[in-house]
Amino acid sequence: MGTSVSPCEQAAAADTRIIADSGRMLDDLNARYSPNATPELKKIIAQRMKLPSWAKTAELLQAVANHQVTIVAGETGCGKTTQLPQFILDEVGLCRLTL
């Protein structure tokens, strides 16, 4: 069974403003993980790496990619509400995950 693309998605894919914004967002994402990232970004990343969800990033992304519904359970403060969406957005921005 193939995946169909709606006319709205087709129009968005051809919109030069969206293409430019996507390029800018990808540049911002790449800068986050660059050795040349600002000290503030490096601090944020270091804090993210301390959360329990960071160690499960690949497993979480694989579950999201392979299942229509993914239920994540964890203790308060583990990153399930803030970090999982960020992992997904980062992954989509780097074109490694197809939603």
C-alpha positions as CSV (number, residue, x, y, z in Angstrom):
1,M,0.0,0.0,0.0
2,G,1.5,3.3,-1.1
3,T,1.4,6.6,0.8
4,S,-0.6,9.3,-0.8
5,V,0.3,13.0,-0.5
6,S,-2.5,15.5,0.0
7,P,-2.8,18.5,-2.3
8,C,-2.1,20.7,0.7
9,E,1.2,18.9,1.4
10,Q,2.1,19.1,-2.3
11,A,1.5,22.8,-2.3
12,A,3.5,23.2,0.9
13,A,6.4,21.2,-0.6
14,A,6.6,23.7,-3.5
15,D,6.2,26.9,-1.4
16,T,9.5,28.8,-1.6
17,R,8.8,30.4,1.8
18,I,8.4,27.0,3.4
19,I,11.5,25.7,1.6
20,A,13.5,28.6,2.9
21,D,12.2,28.2,6.4
22,S,13.0,24.5,6.3
23,G,16.6,25.2,5.2
24,R,17.0,27.8,8.0
25,M,15.6,25.3,10.6
26,L,18.0,22.6,9.3
27,D,20.9,25.0,9.6
28,D,19.9,25.9,13.2
29,L,19.6,22.2,14.0
30,N,23.0,21.4,12.6
31,A,24.5,24.4,14.5
32,R,23.1,22.9,17.8
33,Y,25.2,19.8,17.4
34,S,28.2,21.5,15.9
35,P,31.5,21.9,17.9
36,N,31.0,25.6,17.1
37,A,27.7,25.8,18.9
38,T,27.2,28.7,21.3
39,P,28.0,28.0,25.0
40,E,24.2,28.4,25.7
41,L,23.3,25.7,23.3
42,K,26.1,23.4,24.5
43,K,24.7,23.9,28.1
44,I,21.2,23.0,26.9
45,I,22.4,19.9,25.2
46,A,24.5,18.9,28.2
47,Q,21.3,19.2,30.3
48,R,19.3,17.1,27.9
49,M,21.9,14.4,27.9
50,K,21.5,14.0,31.7
51,L,17.8,13.1,31.3
52,P,16.8,9.4,31.3
53,S,15.1,9.7,28.0
54,W,18.4,10.7,26.3
55,A,19.7,7.1,26.8
56,K,16.6,5.7,25.1
57,T,16.5,8.2,22.1
58,A,17.2,5.5,19.4
59,E,14.7,3.1,21.0
60,L,12.0,5.8,21.3
61,L,12.5,7.0,17.7
62,Q,12.4,3.5,16.4
63,A,9.1,2.9,18.2
64,V,7.6,6.1,16.8
65,A,8.7,5.2,13.3
66,N,7.5,1.7,13.4
67,H,4.1,2.0,15.2
68,Q,1.1,4.2,14.5
69,V,0.6,4.7,18.3
70,T,3.4,4.8,20.8
71,I,2.8,5.0,24.6
72,V,5.6,6.2,26.7
73,A,5.6,5.7,30.4
74,G,8.2,7.1,32.8
75,E,8.8,9.0,36.0
76,T,8.1,12.7,36.3
77,G,11.0,14.7,34.9
78,C,12.4,11.9,32.7
79,G,11.8,13.9,29.5
80,K,8.8,12.1,28.0
81,T,6.8,15.3,27.5
82,T,9.6,17.7,26.5
83,Q,12.3,15.6,25.1
84,L,10.5,12.9,23.0
85,P,8.8,15.6,20.8
86,Q,12.2,17.3,20.5
87,F,13.9,14.1,19.5
88,I,11.2,13.6,16.8
89,L,11.6,17.1,15.5
90,D,15.3,16.9,15.5
91,E,15.1,13.6,13.6
92,V,12.7,14.8,11.1
93,G,14.8,18.0,10.6
94,L,17.8,15.8,9.8
95,C,15.6,13.7,7.5
96,R,16.3,10.4,9.3
97,L,12.7,9.7,10.2
98,T,9.7,9.8,7.9
99,L,6.4,10.6,9.5
